[in-house]
Amino acid sequence: MSDLITAIGLLFFIEGLLLAMFPSRIKIIMQSIEKISDSKLRLSGIVFFVIGFFIVWYIRN
């Protein structure tokens, strides 16, 4: 459970750092995401989910 909380804290840290360093760029990226179809966003989410799962699985084993 502590690993999950650590991972969530690290996610918040990285996202907060990016928002603090590049606020105008983040706005541009968010506007461009609106133009991408739902199916492409869903597919990219699944790909990143699988990659993340295998990274964690590889490190833990």
ZABA-869491 format. One record per residue: x, y, z negated of N, C-alpha, C, O in turn. Coordinates in steps of 0.001 Angstrom, whole numbers, padded with zeros to 6 digits, always signed. Layout:
# ZABA-869491
XYZXYZXYZXYZ
...
# end
This chain:
# ZABA-869491
+000822-001192+000000+000000+000000+000000+000866+001257+000000+000520+002263+000618
+001998+001183-000702+002867+002356-000744+003488+002623+000630+003778+003770+000971
+003690+001557+001420+004215+001755+002777+003215+002521+003640+003605+003378+004432
+001931+002212+003487+000897+002907+004249+000845+004381+003870+000741+005244+004742
+000916+004669+002591+000890+006060+002133+002148+006797+002612+002077+007968+002986
+003280+006121+002600+004512+006720+003110+004399+007021+004594+004829+008082+005047
+003821+006092+005359+003647+006292+006802+002714+007466+007082+002975+008262+007985
+001643+007580+006328+000711+008697+006513+001397+010017+006150+001227+011019+006846
+002158+010016+005079+002905+011218+004700+003910+011614+005772+004064+012802+006056
+004587+010658+006365+005536+010940+007431+004823+011480+008669+005335+012378+009337
+003661+010945+008972+002860+011451+010093+002481+012911+009865+002624+013738+010766
+001998+013231+008661+001654+014621+008344+002870+015534+008433+002777+016658+008928
+004011+015045+007952+005243+015826+007992+005637+016163+009436+005935+017315+009751
+005636+015165+010295+006043+015374+011687+005060+016285+012409+005472+017194+013128
+003766+016048+012223+002776+016900+012892+002840+018333+012367+002740+019279+013148
+003004+018501+011080+003122+019844+010519+004359+020561+011012+004320+021762+011279
+005452+019838+011135+006685+020422+011646+006519+020885+013089+006950+021980+013451
+005893+020048+013910+005663+020425+015310+004744+021639+015420+004993+022533+016229
+003688+021677+014613+002775+022816+014632+003461+024092+014174+003193+025168+014708
+004338+023979+013194+005039+025158+012692+006080+025664+013691+006304+026870+013798
+006707+024754+014414+007771+025153+015333+007258+025618+016695+007822+026535+017292
+006182+024984+017191+005705+025262+018550+004198+025500+018604+003502+024760+019299
+003660+026509+017895+002206+026675+017874+001609+027008+019244+000546+026489+019585
+002263+027853+020030+001692+028210+021326+001761+027035+022296+000855+026853+023109
+002808+026250+022224+002937+025076+023099+001880+024031+022754+001333+023383+023647
+001592+023864+021476+000564+022916+021046-000797+023327+021611-001576+022473+022035
-001087+024631+021618-002350+025112+022187-002447+024772+023675-003503+024360+024154
-001359+024945+024392-001344+024624+025818-001557+023124+026036-002292+022718+026936
-000914+022318+025214-001072+020866+025324-002515+020461+025039-003067+019602+025726
-003126+021077+024029-004512+020751+023695-005458+021117+024837-006411+020388+025108
-005203+022226+025497-006040+022609+026634-005872+021629+027791-006841+021325+028487
-004670+021138+028002-004451+020197+029098-005067+018832+028791-005448+018109+029712
-005168+018474+027520-005785+017196+027145-007262+017190+027515-007807+016147+027876
-007914+018348+027427-009335+018420+027778-009582+018032+029229-010678+017585+029567
-008587+018193+030090-008743+017908+031515-008540+016426+031840-008881+015989+032939
-007995+015651+030909-007726+014230+031143-009005+013442+030864-009728+013725+029909
-009268+012450+031713-010486+011659+031544-010419+010817+030267-009340+010504+029764
-011596+010462+029761-011677+009671+028536-011005+008313+028687-010355+007829+027760
-011162+007704+029850-010579+006374+030048-009055+006424+030014-008424+005511+029481
-008452+007476+030573-006992+007598+030528-006513+007856+029105-005488+007318+028686
-007253+008679+028360-006887+008923+026964-007020+007644+026137-006173+007359+025289
-008075+006881+026383-008282+005633+025659-007159+004643+025975-006637+003984+025076
-006792+004543+027246-005726+003627+027639-004392+004030+027011-003650+003176+026527
-004089+005325+027017-002834+005763+026408-002862+005523+024901-001835+005184+024313
-004017+005691+024271-004132+005396+022838-003881+003936+022540-003209+003607+021562
-004415+003052+023374-004197+001619+023184-002727+001271+023379-002169+000478+022621
-002099+001862+024393-000676+001595+024651+000173+002028+023462+001035+001271+023014
-000057+003241+022942+000712+003712+021794+000421+002877+020548+001319+002643+019738
-000816+002429+020389-001183+001568+019268-000392+000265+019318+000170-000164+018310
-000350-000358+020485+000362-001633+020641+001865-001446+020435+002502-002249+019753
+002431-000395+021017+003863-000128+020833+004178+000091+019355+005148-000460+018836
+003362+000892+018684+003564+001142+017254+003446-000123+016425+004225-000346+015498
+002464-000953+016765+002286-002211+016046+003521-003088+016181+003999-003642+015191
+004043-003218+017403+005210-004070+017602+006473-003500+016965+007322-004264+016504
+006614-002193+016928+007754-001588+016234+007697-001930+014744+008696-002356+014165
+006536-001744+014131+006389-002049+012706+006576-003535+012461+007241-003927+011501
+005996-004368+013320+006128-005807+013165+007595-006248+013280+008052-007094+012513
+008321-005675+014233+009722-006021+014434+010574-005605+013227+011437-006360+012779
+010326-004410+012715+011110-003923+011578+010811-004728+010320+011713-004998+009527
+009559-005109+010135+009164-005816+008910+009590-007280+008931+009650-007907+007874
+009888-007849+010108+010256-009278+010188+011679-009473+010549+012139-010610+010655
# end
